[in-house]
Amino acid sequence: MISAELVCALSLLVLPGCCASDEDDRPVPPDVDVTAALPVGTDVDCQLGGPSAPSENVGIVVRDRHDQPSRGRYNVFTSP
């Protein structure tokens, strides 16, 4: 069985190059830390079907690039 952490890590390596587009170069909001380290010892919630409130044990949220970030969590944006 493949863990959620492995799936998330692989998506970080593979999907950004596949989904890169000059059409969606949105600026990063000033209150977002783009240098934050990937959290460890936490769960991953892949929300590519639409955003929802993650559980308290979730520290990494994977969402569609058009969705808003989940405050207080490490956000990964990609295209489904």
HTML snippet that shows the backbone in 3Dmol.js (N, CA, C, O; Angstrom):
<script src="https://3Dmol.org/build/3Dmol-min.js"></script>
<div id="view" style="width:600px;height:400px;position:relative"></div>
<script>
const pdb = `
ATOM      1  N   MET A   1       0.842  -1.177   0.000  1.00  0.00           N
ATOM      2  CA  MET A   1       0.000   0.000   0.000  1.00  0.00           C
ATOM      3  C   MET A   1       0.890   1.244   0.000  1.00  0.00           C
ATOM      4  O   MET A   1       1.856   1.313   0.760  1.00  0.00           O
ATOM      5  N   ILE A   2       0.580   2.196  -0.823  1.00  0.00           N
ATOM      6  CA  ILE A   2       1.345   3.436  -0.917  1.00  0.00           C
ATOM      7  C   ILE A   2       0.774   4.440   0.079  1.00  0.00           C
ATOM      8  O   ILE A   2      -0.437   4.653   0.136  1.00  0.00           O
ATOM      9  N   SER A   3       1.665   5.060   0.868  1.00  0.00           N
ATOM     10  CA  SER A   3       1.216   6.013   1.874  1.00  0.00           C
ATOM     11  C   SER A   3       0.854   7.352   1.235  1.00  0.00           C
ATOM     12  O   SER A   3       1.297   7.674   0.133  1.00  0.00           O
ATOM     13  N   ALA A   4       0.051   8.109   1.944  1.00  0.00           N
ATOM     14  CA  ALA A   4      -0.338   9.437   1.459  1.00  0.00           C
ATOM     15  C   ALA A   4       0.872  10.349   1.347  1.00  0.00           C
ATOM     16  O   ALA A   4       0.940  11.200   0.460  1.00  0.00           O
ATOM     17  N   GLU A   5       1.831  10.169   2.255  1.00  0.00           N
ATOM     18  CA  GLU A   5       3.038  10.993   2.211  1.00  0.00           C
ATOM     19  C   GLU A   5       3.825  10.733   0.939  1.00  0.00           C
ATOM     20  O   GLU A   5       4.349  11.671   0.338  1.00  0.00           O
ATOM     21  N   LEU A   6       3.919   9.466   0.514  1.00  0.00           N
ATOM     22  CA  LEU A   6       4.644   9.132  -0.704  1.00  0.00           C
ATOM     23  C   LEU A   6       3.929   9.707  -1.923  1.00  0.00           C
ATOM     24  O   LEU A   6       4.579  10.231  -2.827  1.00  0.00           O
ATOM     25  N   VAL A   7       2.615   9.617  -1.961  1.00  0.00           N
ATOM     26  CA  VAL A   7       1.846  10.170  -3.073  1.00  0.00           C
ATOM     27  C   VAL A   7       2.057  11.674  -3.159  1.00  0.00           C
ATOM     28  O   VAL A   7       2.261  12.214  -4.247  1.00  0.00           O
ATOM     29  N   CYS A   8       2.010  12.346  -2.025  1.00  0.00           N
ATOM     30  CA  CYS A   8       2.207  13.795  -2.007  1.00  0.00           C
ATOM     31  C   CYS A   8       3.618  14.149  -2.459  1.00  0.00           C
ATOM     32  O   CYS A   8       3.804  15.073  -3.251  1.00  0.00           O
ATOM     33  N   ALA A   9       4.606  13.424  -1.963  1.00  0.00           N
ATOM     34  CA  ALA A   9       5.994  13.700  -2.349  1.00  0.00           C
ATOM     35  C   ALA A   9       6.196  13.505  -3.847  1.00  0.00           C
ATOM     36  O   ALA A   9       6.864  14.311  -4.495  1.00  0.00           O
ATOM     37  N   LEU A  10       5.625  12.445  -4.396  1.00  0.00           N
ATOM     38  CA  LEU A  10       5.752  12.197  -5.830  1.00  0.00           C
ATOM     39  C   LEU A  10       5.053  13.282  -6.640  1.00  0.00           C
ATOM     40  O   LEU A  10       5.542  13.684  -7.696  1.00  0.00           O
ATOM     41  N   SER A  11       3.907  13.758  -6.147  1.00  0.00           N
ATOM     42  CA  SER A  11       3.208  14.823  -6.878  1.00  0.00           C
ATOM     43  C   SER A  11       4.022  16.105  -6.863  1.00  0.00           C
ATOM     44  O   SER A  11       3.972  16.883  -7.815  1.00  0.00           O
ATOM     45  N   LEU A  12       4.775  16.335  -5.784  1.00  0.00           N
ATOM     46  CA  LEU A  12       5.633  17.519  -5.729  1.00  0.00           C
ATOM     47  C   LEU A  12       6.754  17.441  -6.751  1.00  0.00           C
ATOM     48  O   LEU A  12       7.194  18.465  -7.274  1.00  0.00           O
ATOM     49  N   LEU A  13       7.214  16.237  -7.035  1.00  0.00           N
ATOM     50  CA  LEU A  13       8.313  16.064  -7.978  1.00  0.00           C
ATOM     51  C   LEU A  13       7.851  16.039  -9.429  1.00  0.00           C
ATOM     52  O   LEU A  13       8.543  16.562 -10.303  1.00  0.00           O
ATOM     53  N   VAL A  14       6.696  15.442  -9.700  1.00  0.00           N
ATOM     54  CA  VAL A  14       6.267  15.198 -11.066  1.00  0.00           C
ATOM     55  C   VAL A  14       5.318  16.259 -11.609  1.00  0.00           C
ATOM     56  O   VAL A  14       5.520  16.739 -12.725  1.00  0.00           O
ATOM     57  N   LEU A  15       4.309  16.634 -10.871  1.00  0.00           N
ATOM     58  CA  LEU A  15       3.250  17.491 -11.390  1.00  0.00           C
ATOM     59  C   LEU A  15       3.647  18.933 -11.688  1.00  0.00           C
ATOM     60  O   LEU A  15       3.148  19.487 -12.667  1.00  0.00           O
ATOM     61  N   PRO A  16       4.508  19.571 -10.910  1.00  0.00           N
ATOM     62  CA  PRO A  16       4.802  20.974 -11.236  1.00  0.00           C
ATOM     63  C   PRO A  16       5.318  21.179 -12.655  1.00  0.00           C
ATOM     64  O   PRO A  16       4.937  22.155 -13.301  1.00  0.00           O
ATOM     65  N   GLY A  17       6.153  20.312 -13.151  1.00  0.00           N
ATOM     66  CA  GLY A  17       6.663  20.449 -14.513  1.00  0.00           C
ATOM     67  C   GLY A  17       5.598  20.179 -15.555  1.00  0.00           C
ATOM     68  O   GLY A  17       5.622  20.768 -16.635  1.00  0.00           O
ATOM     69  N   CYS A  18       4.668  19.298 -15.246  1.00  0.00           N
ATOM     70  CA  CYS A  18       3.603  18.956 -16.193  1.00  0.00           C
ATOM     71  C   CYS A  18       2.541  20.051 -16.262  1.00  0.00           C
ATOM     72  O   CYS A  18       1.914  20.244 -17.303  1.00  0.00           O
ATOM     73  N   CYS A  19       2.342  20.753 -15.177  1.00  0.00           N
ATOM     74  CA  CYS A  19       1.241  21.703 -15.086  1.00  0.00           C
ATOM     75  C   CYS A  19       1.688  23.147 -15.189  1.00  0.00           C
ATOM     76  O   CYS A  19       0.863  24.054 -15.085  1.00  0.00           O
ATOM     77  N   ALA A  20       2.959  23.376 -15.387  1.00  0.00           N
ATOM     78  CA  ALA A  20       3.450  24.754 -15.433  1.00  0.00           C
ATOM     79  C   ALA A  20       2.795  25.501 -16.587  1.00  0.00           C
ATOM     80  O   ALA A  20       2.675  24.981 -17.696  1.00  0.00           O
ATOM     81  N   SER A  21       2.380  26.719 -16.305  1.00  0.00           N
ATOM     82  CA  SER A  21       1.729  27.530 -17.320  1.00  0.00           C
ATOM     83  C   SER A  21       1.967  29.003 -17.015  1.00  0.00           C
ATOM     84  O   SER A  21       1.885  29.425 -15.861  1.00  0.00           O
ATOM     85  N   ASP A  22       2.256  29.771 -18.034  1.00  0.00           N
ATOM     86  CA  ASP A  22       2.423  31.206 -17.856  1.00  0.00           C
ATOM     87  C   ASP A  22       1.079  31.910 -17.710  1.00  0.00           C
ATOM     88  O   ASP A  22       1.032  33.086 -17.349  1.00  0.00           O
ATOM     89  N   GLU A  23      -0.010  31.205 -17.986  1.00  0.00           N
ATOM     90  CA  GLU A  23      -1.331  31.808 -17.938  1.00  0.00           C
ATOM     91  C   GLU A  23      -1.833  32.023 -16.512  1.00  0.00           C
ATOM     92  O   GLU A  23      -2.744  32.823 -16.303  1.00  0.00           O
ATOM     93  N   ASP A  24      -1.257  31.325 -15.521  1.00  0.00           N
ATOM     94  CA  ASP A  24      -1.755  31.405 -14.149  1.00  0.00           C
ATOM     95  C   ASP A  24      -0.632  31.829 -13.209  1.00  0.00           C
ATOM     96  O   ASP A  24      -0.397  31.174 -12.194  1.00  0.00           O
ATOM     97  N   ASP A  25       0.049  32.891 -13.528  1.00  0.00           N
ATOM     98  CA  ASP A  25       1.131  33.384 -12.687  1.00  0.00           C
ATOM     99  C   ASP A  25       0.575  34.374 -11.676  1.00  0.00           C
ATOM    100  O   ASP A  25       0.837  35.575 -11.748  1.00  0.00           O
ATOM    101  N   ARG A  26      -0.199  33.848 -10.731  1.00  0.00           N
ATOM    102  CA  ARG A  26      -0.773  34.701  -9.694  1.00  0.00           C
ATOM    103  C   ARG A  26       0.307  35.083  -8.698  1.00  0.00           C
ATOM    104  O   ARG A  26       1.166  34.257  -8.388  1.00  0.00           O
ATOM    105  N   PRO A  27       0.293  36.304  -8.187  1.00  0.00           N
ATOM    106  CA  PRO A  27       1.279  36.679  -7.177  1.00  0.00           C
ATOM    107  C   PRO A  27       0.999  35.953  -5.862  1.00  0.00           C
ATOM    108  O   PRO A  27      -0.148  35.637  -5.547  1.00  0.00           O
ATOM    109  N   VAL A  28       2.041  35.699  -5.115  1.00  0.00           N
ATOM    110  CA  VAL A  28       1.901  35.060  -3.805  1.00  0.00           C
ATOM    111  C   VAL A  28       1.459  36.122  -2.807  1.00  0.00           C
ATOM    112  O   VAL A  28       2.079  37.182  -2.725  1.00  0.00           O
ATOM    113  N   PRO A  29       0.391  35.855  -2.041  1.00  0.00           N
ATOM    114  CA  PRO A  29      -0.041  36.840  -1.043  1.00  0.00           C
ATOM    115  C   PRO A  29       1.087  37.145  -0.057  1.00  0.00           C
ATOM    116  O   PRO A  29       1.887  36.262   0.252  1.00  0.00           O
ATOM    117  N   PRO A  30       1.163  38.380   0.439  1.00  0.00           N
ATOM    118  CA  PRO A  30       2.279  38.770   1.302  1.00  0.00           C
ATOM    119  C   PRO A  30       2.353  38.009   2.624  1.00  0.00           C
ATOM    120  O   PRO A  30       3.428  37.935   3.218  1.00  0.00           O
ATOM    121  N   ASP A  31       1.247  37.443   3.103  1.00  0.00           N
ATOM    122  CA  ASP A  31       1.263  36.733   4.387  1.00  0.00           C
ATOM    123  C   ASP A  31       1.533  35.240   4.243  1.00  0.00           C
ATOM    124  O   ASP A  31       1.397  34.502   5.218  1.00  0.00           O
ATOM    125  N   VAL A  32       1.911  34.776   3.054  1.00  0.00           N
ATOM    126  CA  VAL A  32       2.185  33.365   2.809  1.00  0.00           C
ATOM    127  C   VAL A  32       3.685  33.131   2.808  1.00  0.00           C
ATOM    128  O   VAL A  32       4.423  33.795   2.080  1.00  0.00           O
ATOM    129  N   ASP A  33       4.139  32.182   3.631  1.00  0.00           N
ATOM    130  CA  ASP A  33       5.560  31.848   3.713  1.00  0.00           C
ATOM    131  C   ASP A  33       5.878  30.786   2.671  1.00  0.00           C
ATOM    132  O   ASP A  33       5.511  29.623   2.834  1.00  0.00           O
ATOM    133  N   VAL A  34       6.560  31.184   1.601  1.00  0.00           N
ATOM    134  CA  VAL A  34       6.865  30.243   0.528  1.00  0.00           C
ATOM    135  C   VAL A  34       8.132  29.443   0.802  1.00  0.00           C
ATOM    136  O   VAL A  34       8.521  28.607  -0.014  1.00  0.00           O
ATOM    137  N   THR A  35       8.782  29.688   1.938  1.00  0.00           N
ATOM    138  CA  THR A  35      10.005  28.968   2.276  1.00  0.00           C
ATOM    139  C   THR A  35       9.815  27.999   3.430  1.00  0.00           C
ATOM    140  O   THR A  35      10.790  27.452   3.944  1.00  0.00           O
ATOM    141  N   ALA A  36       8.584  27.782   3.842  1.00  0.00           N
ATOM    142  CA  ALA A  36       8.312  26.898   4.981  1.00  0.00           C
ATOM    143  C   ALA A  36       8.744  25.472   4.673  1.00  0.00           C
ATOM    144  O   ALA A  36       8.566  24.987   3.556  1.00  0.00           O
ATOM    145  N   ALA A  37       9.309  24.811   5.666  1.00  0.00           N
ATOM    146  CA  ALA A  37       9.727  23.418   5.518  1.00  0.00           C
ATOM    147  C   ALA A  37       8.499  22.507   5.522  1.00  0.00           C
ATOM    148  O   ALA A  37       7.501  22.798   6.181  1.00  0.00           O
ATOM    149  N   LEU A  38       8.585  21.413   4.789  1.00  0.00           N
ATOM    150  CA  LEU A  38       7.506  20.432   4.751  1.00  0.00           C
ATOM    151  C   LEU A  38       7.351  19.818   6.143  1.00  0.00           C
ATOM    152  O   LEU A  38       8.322  19.287   6.682  1.00  0.00           O
ATOM    153  N   PRO A  39       6.167  19.876   6.732  1.00  0.00           N
ATOM    154  CA  PRO A  39       5.983  19.335   8.079  1.00  0.00           C
ATOM    155  C   PRO A  39       6.107  17.807   8.102  1.00  0.00           C
ATOM    156  O   PRO A  39       5.794  17.133   7.121  1.00  0.00           O
ATOM    157  N   VAL A  40       6.559  17.284   9.218  1.00  0.00           N
ATOM    158  CA  VAL A  40       6.680  15.836   9.400  1.00  0.00           C
ATOM    159  C   VAL A  40       5.747  15.402  10.529  1.00  0.00           C
ATOM    160  O   VAL A  40       5.349  16.215  11.363  1.00  0.00           O
ATOM    161  N   GLY A  41       5.408  14.132  10.547  1.00  0.00           N
ATOM    162  CA  GLY A  41       4.554  13.604  11.599  1.00  0.00           C
ATOM    163  C   GLY A  41       3.124  14.101  11.525  1.00  0.00           C
ATOM    164  O   GLY A  41       2.462  14.254  12.552  1.00  0.00           O
ATOM    165  N   THR A  42       2.645  14.353  10.323  1.00  0.00           N
ATOM    166  CA  THR A  42       1.289  14.864  10.139  1.00  0.00           C
ATOM    167  C   THR A  42       0.624  14.131   8.977  1.00  0.00           C
ATOM    168  O   THR A  42       1.298  13.452   8.202  1.00  0.00           O
ATOM    169  N   ASP A  43      -0.675  14.266   8.857  1.00  0.00           N
ATOM    170  CA  ASP A  43      -1.403  13.619   7.772  1.00  0.00           C
ATOM    171  C   ASP A  43      -1.514  14.544   6.565  1.00  0.00           C
ATOM    172  O   ASP A  43      -1.367  15.761   6.675  1.00  0.00           O
ATOM    173  N   VAL A  44      -1.779  13.930   5.402  1.00  0.00           N
ATOM    174  CA  VAL A  44      -1.957  14.646   4.146  1.00  0.00           C
ATOM    175  C   VAL A  44      -3.414  14.510   3.717  1.00  0.00           C
ATOM    176  O   VAL A  44      -3.993  13.427   3.805  1.00  0.00           O
ATOM    177  N   ASP A  45      -3.999  15.601   3.256  1.00  0.00           N
ATOM    178  CA  ASP A  45      -5.377  15.593   2.769  1.00  0.00           C
ATOM    179  C   ASP A  45      -5.373  16.091   1.324  1.00  0.00           C
ATOM    180  O   ASP A  45      -5.159  17.277   1.075  1.00  0.00           O
ATOM    181  N   CYS A  46      -5.611  15.184   0.371  1.00  0.00           N
ATOM    182  CA  CYS A  46      -5.682  15.550  -1.049  1.00  0.00           C
ATOM    183  C   CYS A  46      -7.113  15.963  -1.360  1.00  0.00           C
ATOM    184  O   CYS A  46      -8.024  15.137  -1.312  1.00  0.00           O
ATOM    185  N   GLN A  47      -7.313  17.232  -1.677  1.00  0.00           N
ATOM    186  CA  GLN A  47      -8.642  17.789  -1.908  1.00  0.00           C
ATOM    187  C   GLN A  47      -8.795  18.253  -3.349  1.00  0.00           C
ATOM    188  O   GLN A  47      -9.215  19.384  -3.595  1.00  0.00           O
ATOM    189  N   LEU A  48      -8.462  17.400  -4.293  1.00  0.00           N
ATOM    190  CA  LEU A  48      -8.545  17.779  -5.695  1.00  0.00           C
ATOM    191  C   LEU A  48      -9.975  17.805  -6.217  1.00  0.00           C
ATOM    192  O   LEU A  48     -10.220  18.348  -7.293  1.00  0.00           O
ATOM    193  N   GLY A  49     -10.917  17.237  -5.490  1.00  0.00           N
ATOM    194  CA  GLY A  49     -12.317  17.258  -5.896  1.00  0.00           C
ATOM    195  C   GLY A  49     -13.049  18.503  -5.425  1.00  0.00           C
ATOM    196  O   GLY A  49     -14.218  18.702  -5.756  1.00  0.00           O
ATOM    197  N   GLY A  50     -12.375  19.336  -4.661  1.00  0.00           N
ATOM    198  CA  GLY A  50     -12.974  20.552  -4.117  1.00  0.00           C
ATOM    199  C   GLY A  50     -12.505  20.762  -2.695  1.00  0.00           C
ATOM    200  O   GLY A  50     -12.288  19.791  -1.969  1.00  0.00           O
ATOM    201  N   PRO A  51     -12.341  22.012  -2.279  1.00  0.00           N
ATOM    202  CA  PRO A  51     -11.818  22.289  -0.946  1.00  0.00           C
ATOM    203  C   PRO A  51     -12.832  21.995   0.147  1.00  0.00           C
ATOM    204  O   PRO A  51     -14.039  22.150  -0.037  1.00  0.00           O
ATOM    205  N   SER A  52     -12.313  21.568   1.281  1.00  0.00           N
ATOM    206  CA  SER A  52     -13.135  21.346   2.469  1.00  0.00           C
ATOM    207  C   SER A  52     -12.259  21.613   3.687  1.00  0.00           C
ATOM    208  O   SER A  52     -11.038  21.710   3.569  1.00  0.00           O
ATOM    209  N   ALA A  53     -12.873  21.729   4.838  1.00  0.00           N
ATOM    210  CA  ALA A  53     -12.120  21.979   6.066  1.00  0.00           C
ATOM    211  C   ALA A  53     -11.365  20.707   6.455  1.00  0.00           C
ATOM    212  O   ALA A  53     -11.993  19.678   6.702  1.00  0.00           O
ATOM    213  N   PRO A  54     -10.023  20.756   6.514  1.00  0.00           N
ATOM    214  CA  PRO A  54      -9.262  19.567   6.882  1.00  0.00           C
ATOM    215  C   PRO A  54      -9.382  19.261   8.373  1.00  0.00           C
ATOM    216  O   PRO A  54      -9.652  20.151   9.179  1.00  0.00           O
ATOM    217  N   SER A  55      -9.179  17.999   8.725  1.00  0.00           N
ATOM    218  CA  SER A  55      -9.188  17.579  10.127  1.00  0.00           C
ATOM    219  C   SER A  55      -8.018  18.209  10.871  1.00  0.00           C
ATOM    220  O   SER A  55      -7.070  18.687  10.247  1.00  0.00           O
ATOM    221  N   GLU A  56      -8.078  18.213  12.188  1.00  0.00           N
ATOM    222  CA  GLU A  56      -7.023  18.812  13.002  1.00  0.00           C
ATOM    223  C   GLU A  56      -5.676  18.117  12.825  1.00  0.00           C
ATOM    224  O   GLU A  56      -4.635  18.757  12.970  1.00  0.00           O
ATOM    225  N   ASN A  57      -5.675  16.815  12.512  1.00  0.00           N
ATOM    226  CA  ASN A  57      -4.425  16.061  12.381  1.00  0.00           C
ATOM    227  C   ASN A  57      -3.761  16.257  11.022  1.00  0.00           C
ATOM    228  O   ASN A  57      -2.691  15.698  10.782  1.00  0.00           O
ATOM    229  N   VAL A  58      -4.369  17.037  10.127  1.00  0.00           N
ATOM    230  CA  VAL A  58      -3.829  17.278   8.790  1.00  0.00           C
ATOM    231  C   VAL A  58      -2.922  18.500   8.820  1.00  0.00           C
ATOM    232  O   VAL A  58      -3.314  19.572   9.281  1.00  0.00           O
ATOM    233  N   GLY A  59      -1.695  18.318   8.318  1.00  0.00           N
ATOM    234  CA  GLY A  59      -0.753  19.422   8.251  1.00  0.00           C
ATOM    235  C   GLY A  59      -0.403  19.810   6.825  1.00  0.00           C
ATOM    236  O   GLY A  59       0.131  20.893   6.589  1.00  0.00           O
ATOM    237  N   ILE A  60      -0.708  18.915   5.854  1.00  0.00           N
ATOM    238  CA  ILE A  60      -0.410  19.158   4.444  1.00  0.00           C
ATOM    239  C   ILE A  60      -1.703  19.008   3.654  1.00  0.00           C
ATOM    240  O   ILE A  60      -2.368  17.975   3.730  1.00  0.00           O
ATOM    241  N   VAL A  61      -2.054  20.034   2.901  1.00  0.00           N
ATOM    242  CA  VAL A  61      -3.272  20.015   2.106  1.00  0.00           C
ATOM    243  C   VAL A  61      -2.898  20.181   0.632  1.00  0.00           C
ATOM    244  O   VAL A  61      -2.196  21.122   0.263  1.00  0.00           O
ATOM    245  N   VAL A  62      -3.376  19.256  -0.205  1.00  0.00           N
ATOM    246  CA  VAL A  62      -3.148  19.331  -1.647  1.00  0.00           C
ATOM    247  C   VAL A  62      -4.463  19.761  -2.285  1.00  0.00           C
ATOM    248  O   VAL A  62      -5.488  19.098  -2.127  1.00  0.00           O
ATOM    249  N   ARG A  63      -4.421  20.892  -3.017  1.00  0.00           N
ATOM    250  CA  ARG A  63      -5.631  21.435  -3.638  1.00  0.00           C
ATOM    251  C   ARG A  63      -5.373  21.834  -5.080  1.00  0.00           C
ATOM    252  O   ARG A  63      -4.231  21.957  -5.522  1.00  0.00           O
ATOM    253  N   ASP A  64      -6.472  22.033  -5.802  1.00  0.00           N
ATOM    254  CA  ASP A  64      -6.413  22.569  -7.153  1.00  0.00           C
ATOM    255  C   ASP A  64      -5.809  23.970  -7.089  1.00  0.00           C
ATOM    256  O   ASP A  64      -6.041  24.704  -6.128  1.00  0.00           O
ATOM    257  N   ARG A  65      -5.052  24.335  -8.085  1.00  0.00           N
ATOM    258  CA  ARG A  65      -4.348  25.617  -8.072  1.00  0.00           C
ATOM    259  C   ARG A  65      -5.286  26.816  -8.067  1.00  0.00           C
ATOM    260  O   ARG A  65      -4.848  27.931  -7.783  1.00  0.00           O
ATOM    261  N   HIS A  66      -6.558  26.617  -8.372  1.00  0.00           N
ATOM    262  CA  HIS A  66      -7.520  27.720  -8.381  1.00  0.00           C
ATOM    263  C   HIS A  66      -8.209  27.905  -7.035  1.00  0.00           C
ATOM    264  O   HIS A  66      -8.924  28.890  -6.846  1.00  0.00           O
ATOM    265  N   ASP A  67      -8.012  26.977  -6.090  1.00  0.00           N
ATOM    266  CA  ASP A  67      -8.631  27.060  -4.767  1.00  0.00           C
ATOM    267  C   ASP A  67      -7.796  27.929  -3.830  1.00  0.00           C
ATOM    268  O   ASP A  67      -6.608  28.153  -4.062  1.00  0.00           O
ATOM    269  N   GLN A  68      -8.430  28.404  -2.787  1.00  0.00           N
ATOM    270  CA  GLN A  68      -7.746  29.203  -1.767  1.00  0.00           C
ATOM    271  C   GLN A  68      -6.925  28.293  -0.859  1.00  0.00           C
ATOM    272  O   GLN A  68      -7.282  27.130  -0.674  1.00  0.00           O
ATOM    273  N   PRO A  69      -5.830  28.800  -0.291  1.00  0.00           N
ATOM    274  CA  PRO A  69      -5.033  27.975   0.625  1.00  0.00           C
ATOM    275  C   PRO A  69      -5.766  27.717   1.935  1.00  0.00           C
ATOM    276  O   PRO A  69      -6.655  28.473   2.327  1.00  0.00           O
ATOM    277  N   SER A  70      -5.384  26.653   2.594  1.00  0.00           N
ATOM    278  CA  SER A  70      -5.911  26.321   3.909  1.00  0.00           C
ATOM    279  C   SER A  70      -4.998  26.992   4.941  1.00  0.00           C
ATOM    280  O   SER A  70      -3.824  26.638   5.049  1.00  0.00           O
ATOM    281  N   ARG A  71      -5.514  27.931   5.676  1.00  0.00           N
ATOM    282  CA  ARG A  71      -4.714  28.702   6.639  1.00  0.00           C
ATOM    283  C   ARG A  71      -4.101  27.811   7.722  1.00  0.00           C
ATOM    284  O   ARG A  71      -4.756  26.914   8.253  1.00  0.00           O
ATOM    285  N   GLY A  72      -2.854  28.074   8.030  1.00  0.00           N
ATOM    286  CA  GLY A  72      -2.176  27.357   9.108  1.00  0.00           C
ATOM    287  C   GLY A  72      -1.651  25.989   8.718  1.00  0.00           C
ATOM    288  O   GLY A  72      -1.204  25.231   9.579  1.00  0.00           O
ATOM    289  N   ARG A  73      -1.697  25.658   7.428  1.00  0.00           N
ATOM    290  CA  ARG A  73      -1.231  24.355   6.975  1.00  0.00           C
ATOM    291  C   ARG A  73      -0.288  24.539   5.782  1.00  0.00           C
ATOM    292  O   ARG A  73      -0.279  25.590   5.140  1.00  0.00           O
ATOM    293  N   TYR A  74       0.495  23.513   5.501  1.00  0.00           N
ATOM    294  CA  TYR A  74       1.374  23.514   4.334  1.00  0.00           C
ATOM    295  C   TYR A  74       0.511  23.180   3.128  1.00  0.00           C
ATOM    296  O   TYR A  74      -0.099  22.112   3.085  1.00  0.00           O
ATOM    297  N   ASN A  75       0.449  24.072   2.149  1.00  0.00           N
ATOM    298  CA  ASN A  75      -0.415  23.895   0.987  1.00  0.00           C
ATOM    299  C   ASN A  75       0.392  23.539  -0.255  1.00  0.00           C
ATOM    300  O   ASN A  75       1.437  24.129  -0.529  1.00  0.00           O
ATOM    301  N   VAL A  76      -0.111  22.570  -0.990  1.00  0.00           N
ATOM    302  CA  VAL A  76       0.471  22.171  -2.266  1.00  0.00           C
ATOM    303  C   VAL A  76      -0.617  22.380  -3.311  1.00  0.00           C
ATOM    304  O   VAL A  76      -1.724  21.861  -3.171  1.00  0.00           O
ATOM    305  N   PHE A  77      -0.302  23.144  -4.366  1.00  0.00           N
ATOM    306  CA  PHE A  77      -1.287  23.416  -5.400  1.00  0.00           C
ATOM    307  C   PHE A  77      -0.884  22.725  -6.700  1.00  0.00           C
ATOM    308  O   PHE A  77       0.279  22.753  -7.101  1.00  0.00           O
ATOM    309  N   THR A  78      -1.852  22.113  -7.339  1.00  0.00           N
ATOM    310  CA  THR A  78      -1.622  21.384  -8.578  1.00  0.00           C
ATOM    311  C   THR A  78      -2.901  21.392  -9.406  1.00  0.00           C
ATOM    312  O   THR A  78      -3.919  21.927  -8.968  1.00  0.00           O
ATOM    313  N   SER A  79      -2.860  20.820 -10.564  1.00  0.00           N
ATOM    314  CA  SER A  79      -4.054  20.649 -11.392  1.00  0.00           C
ATOM    315  C   SER A  79      -4.470  19.195 -11.350  1.00  0.00           C
ATOM    316  O   SER A  79      -3.628  18.302 -11.456  1.00  0.00           O
ATOM    317  N   PRO A  80      -5.776  18.946 -11.195  1.00  0.00           N
ATOM    318  CA  PRO A  80      -6.232  17.552 -11.145  1.00  0.00           C
ATOM    319  C   PRO A  80      -6.095  16.863 -12.480  1.00  0.00           C
ATOM    320  O   PRO A  80      -6.436  15.686 -12.605  1.00  0.00           O
TER     321      PRO A  80
END
`;
const viewer = $3Dmol.createViewer("view");
viewer.addModel(pdb, "pdb");
viewer.setStyle({}, {cartoon: {color: "spectrum"}});
viewer.zoomTo();
viewer.render();
</script>
